[in-house]
Amino acid sequence: MKEKQIILDFTGCKYITEVHWKIRDTFYFPSFYGENLDALWDMGCDYIGSDDEVLELVKIRGVDTLPKEIREYFFNRIMEVFYRIADFNGNVKFEIED
């Protein structure tokens, strides 16, 4: 199986909307992506790790630069969705870099 690395970099994001924009743009979600956790789950299952012949390694950067409340939301909610997506399809791994 081939491996593809994807960089998801949140450096400079100050608002939750910007976090969702980074996710949308990184994974090429359609413009109608709803910028919420339900939409992340729905689009994530369709777009992230959807190629059965490629393992996607998503390296997450810049989390430490997020404002405290956004960082907590990221770790408590968004990462939970990412881990569920990884369990759902098995062709994606998420890794937080320092």
C-alpha positions in Angstrom: 0.0 0.0 0.0 1.3 3.5 -0.9 1.5 6.2 1.7 0.6 9.8 1.1 1.4 12.5 3.7 -0.9 15.4 4.2 0.0 18.5 6.2 -2.9 20.1 8.1 -1.4 23.3 9.5 -3.4 25.5 11.9 -0.7 28.1 12.5 -2.2 31.5 12.6 -5.8 30.4 13.1 -7.5 32.6 15.7 -11.2 31.5 15.3 -12.9 28.1 15.0 -14.2 29.1 11.5 -10.6 29.4 10.4 -9.8 26.0 11.7 -12.7 24.5 9.7 -11.5 26.5 6.6 -8.1 24.9 6.9 -9.7 21.4 7.2 -12.0 22.2 4.2 -9.1 23.4 2.0 -6.6 20.7 3.1 -9.0 17.8 2.3 -10.7 19.5 -0.7 -14.1 19.4 0.8 -16.8 21.1 -1.4 -17.7 24.7 -0.8 -21.0 23.6 0.9 -19.0 22.1 3.8 -21.0 23.1 6.9 -18.1 24.1 9.2 -19.3 22.0 12.1 -18.6 18.6 13.7 -21.5 16.8 11.9 -20.3 18.2 8.6 -16.7 17.2 9.4 -17.9 13.6 10.1 -20.0 13.4 6.9 -17.4 15.0 4.6 -14.5 13.3 6.4 -15.9 9.8 5.8 -16.3 10.6 2.1 -13.0 12.5 1.5 -10.4 11.5 4.0 -8.8 8.2 3.5 -11.3 7.2 0.8 -8.7 5.6 -1.5 -8.4 1.9 -0.6 -4.9 1.7 -2.1 -3.4 4.6 -0.3 -2.7 5.1 3.4 -3.1 8.8 4.2 -0.9 10.0 7.1 -2.2 13.4 8.2 0.4 15.4 10.1 -1.3 18.1 12.2 0.8 21.2 12.9 0.3 24.5 14.6 -2.2 23.3 17.3 0.0 24.9 20.0 -0.5 28.3 18.3 -4.3 28.2 18.6 -6.0 30.3 21.3 -6.6 28.3 24.5 -10.3 27.8 24.0 -9.9 26.8 20.3 -7.1 24.4 21.2 -9.3 22.8 23.9 -12.2 22.5 21.4 -9.7 21.0 18.8 -8.4 18.3 21.2 -11.8 17.5 22.8 -14.0 17.6 19.7 -12.3 17.7 16.4 -9.7 15.1 17.2 -12.5 12.8 18.4 -14.1 13.1 14.9 -10.7 12.5 13.2 -10.2 9.3 15.3 -13.7 8.1 14.5 -13.0 8.7 10.8 -9.8 6.7 11.1 -11.7 3.8 12.7 -14.4 4.0 10.1 -12.2 3.6 7.0 -8.8 2.4 8.3 -6.9 4.1 5.5 -6.0 7.2 7.4 -3.9 8.1 10.4 -3.7 11.4 12.3 -0.5 12.5 14.0 -0.1 15.7 16.0 3.4 17.2 15.6 4.9 19.5 18.1 
